[in-house]
């Protein structure tokens, strides 16, 4: 019996190519979700400002709009496993979801505790900065990112 001591070629075979394609697709989706989440955070802050300074009926939009994007970071976290996204990007997306939950709690659970309810705009800032960080790190996964001119 002859044993071959040479290591098997670890180049891309058929399954590796499909994995690579899957990674590209999932990472593109992750980046699109990051863009969407950041835009939604900006819109949510705009709705709050418009309700405060312009038309108080916009509060209804501010309170219901979050239902449309609150789970985006959780989806990002889950697809990070499929797309081979590791490290900070994976865990920050989970942290963004946790901040969304805490954001909800500052109004609906802790509204009678003024000091905790006052954290609501601070959490909004954290959501904005976290989503901006994730977008900057995932921007290179968008196919047209080099044409736009930003490189992460």
TACOR-V247840 format. One record per residue. N is the residue number from 1. SS is DSSP state (h for helix, s for strand, l for the rest). PHI is phi in radians with two decimals (* if undefined). OMEGA is omega in radians with two decimals (999 if undefined). Layout:
N;SS;PHI;OMEGA
N;SS;PHI;OMEGA
//
This chain:
1;l;*;-3.10
2;l;-1.87;3.10
3;l;-1.85;3.12
4;l;-1.65;-3.11
5;l;-1.48;3.14
6;l;-1.27;3.11
7;l;-1.26;3.11
8;l;-1.14;3.12
9;l;-1.06;-3.08
10;l;-1.77;3.08
11;l;-1.19;-3.12
12;l;-1.32;2.96
13;l;-1.76;-3.05
14;h;-1.02;-3.12
15;h;-1.20;3.11
16;h;-1.16;3.11
17;h;-1.11;3.13
18;h;-1.18;3.07
19;h;-1.13;3.13
20;h;-1.08;3.11
21;h;-1.13;3.10
22;h;-1.05;3.12
23;h;-1.04;3.14
24;h;-1.07;-3.12
25;h;-1.15;-3.12
26;h;-1.14;3.13
27;h;-1.19;3.05
28;h;-1.12;3.10
29;h;-1.08;3.10
30;h;-1.01;3.14
31;h;-1.13;3.09
32;h;-1.10;3.08
33;h;-1.15;3.10
34;h;-1.11;3.08
35;h;-1.08;-3.12
36;h;-1.05;-3.11
37;h;-1.13;3.12
38;h;-1.09;3.11
39;h;-1.07;3.13
40;h;-1.12;3.10
41;h;-1.10;3.13
42;h;-1.08;3.10
43;h;-1.09;-3.14
44;h;-1.09;3.09
45;h;-1.16;3.08
46;h;-1.06;3.13
47;h;-1.08;3.10
48;h;-1.13;3.12
49;h;-1.12;3.12
50;h;-1.12;3.12
51;h;-1.19;3.14
52;h;-1.26;-2.95
53;h;-1.84;-3.05
54;l;-2.23;-3.00
55;l;-2.39;-3.05
56;h;-1.16;3.11
57;h;-1.21;3.12
58;h;-1.26;3.08
59;h;-0.96;3.14
60;h;-1.07;3.09
61;h;-1.12;-3.13
62;h;-1.05;-3.08
63;h;-1.39;-3.12
64;h;-1.73;-3.10
65;h;-1.06;-3.10
66;h;-1.04;3.14
67;h;-1.08;-3.11
68;h;-1.43;-3.07
69;h;-2.25;-3.05
70;l;-1.08;-3.08
71;l;-1.56;-3.12
72;h;-0.95;3.14
73;h;-1.11;3.10
74;h;-1.17;3.07
75;h;-1.09;3.10
76;h;-1.04;3.12
77;h;-1.05;-3.10
78;h;-1.15;-3.13
79;h;-1.31;3.09
80;h;-1.08;3.10
81;h;-1.24;-3.13
82;h;-1.29;-3.07
83;l;-1.60;3.13
84;l;1.16;3.13
85;l;-1.55;-3.06
86;l;-2.09;2.99
87;l;1.27;-3.01
88;h;-1.00;-3.09
89;h;-1.03;3.13
90;h;-1.10;-3.00
91;h;-1.38;3.08
92;h;-1.19;3.09
93;h;-1.10;3.05
94;h;-1.18;3.08
95;h;-1.10;3.09
96;h;-1.12;3.08
97;h;-1.14;3.11
98;h;-1.08;3.07
99;h;-1.12;3.07
100;h;-1.06;3.11
101;h;-1.09;3.12
102;h;-1.13;3.10
103;h;-1.03;3.08
104;h;-1.06;-3.09
105;h;-1.16;-3.13
106;h;-1.07;-3.14
107;h;-1.70;-2.99
108;h;-1.56;-3.11
109;l;-1.88;-3.05
110;l;-1.82;-3.07
111;l;-1.12;3.10
112;l;-1.51;3.05
113;l;-1.84;-2.98
114;h;-0.94;-3.05
115;h;-1.17;3.11
116;h;-1.35;3.10
117;h;-1.08;3.14
118;l;-1.20;3.09
119;l;-1.31;-3.09
120;h;-0.92;3.11
121;h;-1.21;3.09
122;h;-1.17;3.11
123;h;-1.12;3.08
124;h;-1.05;3.09
125;h;-1.11;3.11
126;h;-1.14;3.09
127;h;-1.09;3.13
128;h;-1.12;-3.09
129;h;-1.17;3.10
130;h;-1.15;3.14
131;h;-1.22;3.06
132;h;-1.13;3.10
133;h;-1.04;-3.13
134;h;-1.10;3.13
135;h;-1.10;-3.14
136;h;-1.07;-3.11
137;h;-1.37;-3.10
138;h;-1.81;-3.07
139;h;-1.02;-3.10
140;h;-1.17;3.11
141;h;-1.46;3.07
142;l;-1.49;-3.03
143;l;-0.98;-3.10
144;l;-1.64;-3.04
145;h;-1.07;3.14
146;h;-1.25;3.11
147;h;-1.21;3.13
148;h;-1.26;3.01
149;l;1.92;3.12
150;l;-1.72;3.06
151;l;-2.10;3.14
152;l;-1.53;999
//
